[in-house]
Amino acid sequence: SMKELTDKLFADKTILWGTVLSLIILFFSLVLIALFYRVLPPVLPAFNQLPWGTDRLAGRLALLIPVGIAFSIVVGNSIVSNMVYEKMQVAARMLTFTTLLVSTLTLIFIFRIIQLVL
């Protein structure tokens, strides 16, 4: 059953701690946004890959987009890890490390944008 498989997946300490740390990092990202939200300017340079100009700017709420994407990746990778764990434990662990990397980079991205405009 799905519960048995999930129990096996989280019995793997690497996957358990990688997932928990990813969620904690994303929580800190949300806390960072909440702490600085009122002092941030109304528009932020959020889309730095675009050419110079107003297309690079986004409202303060746009800071939630990377957190939402990273959270979706955490959930998606957890589902895929659950599906492949029985046959490929290494792949499931690699997905967990990818999740941890994405969460960490999201936190750094948000921190750098806040640091840039304050």
SULJOKA-V901433 format. One line per field, one symbol per residue. ss: DSSP state (H for helix, E for strand, - for the rest). phi: phi as a letter, one per 40 degrees, with the letter a starting at -180 (. if undefined). burial: b if it has 24 or more other C-alpha atoms within 12 Angstrom, else e. A space follows every 10 residues. Layout:
ss = ???
phi = ???
burial = ???
This chain:
ss = -HHHHHHHHH H-HHHHHHHH HHHHHHHHHH HHHHHHHHH- --EEE----- ---HHHEEEH HHHHHHHHHH HHHHHHHHHH HHHH----HH HHHHHHHHHH HHHHHHHHHH HHHHHHH-
phi = .ccccccccc cccccdcccc cdcccccccc cdcccbdccc ccbbccbccc cdiccccacd ccccdccccc cccdcccccc dccbddcbcc ccccccccdc ccccccccdc dccccccb
burial = eeeeeeeebb eeeebbebbb bbbebbeebb ebbeeebeeb eeebbbeeee eeeeeebeeb bbbbebbeeb bebbeebbeb bbeebeeebe ebbebbbbbb bbbbebbebb bebbeeee
